[in-house]
Amino acid sequence: MQTSKGNKTGMSDFSAMSKGLNIPKYTEVYEMADTTIKLHLETKAQLDGFRQYKNESYDEVIRKLIYVAKKVKKEPRLSQKTIKDIEEARARMAKGEYYTLDEVKKRLGL
């Protein structure tokens, strides 16, 4: 999936196009420093299980997990709904039901 460069908040206009979900888009363009972290092989394997597509970076996966953890902490009674929304969004992505950057630009008239 392609993305556009982020604005001041780091979120692109594509975030608003998440088909009614209140989940931010995590495949954004940010300035990042290269860094190395050590993980147990089991931890890496579990992170791989959260990938929505083959080339999704670990940064994207970790950002999604951080978002969910914060959401659950802030609004615990909504956590089951959030998890359900994420699962539904992942299922749509697996079926190929998502917008490319070009499609989003066309829809937004950019």
C-alpha positions in Angstrom: 0.0 0.0 0.0 1.3 3.4 -0.9 1.1 6.5 1.3 1.6 10.2 1.0 4.0 12.3 3.0 2.6 13.3 6.4 1.5 16.8 7.5 2.4 18.6 10.7 0.8 15.9 12.8 2.5 13.1 10.8 -0.8 11.8 9.4 -1.8 11.9 5.8 -5.2 12.6 4.3 -5.4 8.8 3.8 -6.0 8.4 7.6 -9.5 9.9 7.1 -10.2 7.2 4.5 -10.1 4.2 6.8 -13.6 3.1 5.8 -15.3 4.4 9.0 -12.8 3.1 11.4 -11.3 5.4 14.0 -7.9 3.7 13.6 -5.1 5.9 12.3 -3.2 4.9 9.2 0.3 3.6 10.2 2.0 3.5 6.9 3.0 7.1 6.9 6.2 8.8 5.8 8.2 9.9 8.8 11.8 10.8 9.3 13.4 7.8 11.0 16.8 7.0 12.4 18.2 3.6 11.7 18.4 1.7 14.9 18.8 -1.9 16.0 16.9 -3.6 18.9 17.4 -7.1 20.2 14.4 -9.4 20.3 13.9 -13.0 21.2 13.1 -15.1 18.2 9.6 -15.8 19.7 9.0 -12.1 20.0 9.9 -11.5 16.4 7.7 -14.3 15.3 4.8 -12.8 17.3 5.4 -9.4 15.7 5.4 -11.1 12.3 1.9 -12.4 13.1 0.6 -8.9 13.4 1.8 -7.9 9.9 -1.1 -7.1 7.5 0.9 -7.3 4.4 4.3 -8.8 3.4 6.4 -5.6 3.3 4.9 -4.0 6.4 7.8 -2.7 8.5 8.3 -3.5 12.2 7.9 0.2 12.9 4.4 0.1 11.5 3.5 -3.1 13.4 4.9 -1.6 16.7 3.0 1.7 16.1 -0.2 -0.3 15.7 0.4 -2.2 18.9 1.2 1.0 20.8 -2.0 2.6 19.5 -4.1 -0.4 20.6 -2.4 -0.5 24.0 -3.1 3.3 24.6 -6.7 3.0 23.4 -7.4 0.1 25.7 -5.8 1.9 28.6 -7.7 5.1 27.9 -11.0 3.5 27.0 -11.1 0.0 28.4 -14.8 -0.5 27.8 -14.3 0.1 24.1 -11.3 -2.2 23.7 -13.4 -5.1 22.4 -14.9 -2.9 19.7 -11.5 -1.6 18.8 -10.2 -5.2 18.5 -13.2 -6.1 16.4 -12.7 -3.1 14.1 -9.0 -4.0 13.6 -9.8 -7.6 12.8 -12.5 -6.4 10.3 -10.0 -3.9 8.7 -7.3 -6.6 8.4 -9.8 -9.0 6.7 -10.7 -6.3 4.2 -7.0 -5.7 3.5 -6.5 -9.4 3.0 -9.3 -9.4 0.4 -7.6 -6.5 -1.3 -10.3 -4.0 -0.2 -8.2 -0.9 0.3 -7.3 2.3 -1.5 -4.0 2.9 -3.2 -2.4 6.4 -2.9 -3.4 7.2 -6.5 -7.0 6.2 -5.7 -7.1 8.3 -2.6 -5.7 11.3 -4.5 -8.3 10.9 -7.2 -11.1 10.6 -4.6 -9.9 13.7 -2.8 -9.3 15.6 -6.0 -5.6 16.1 -5.3 
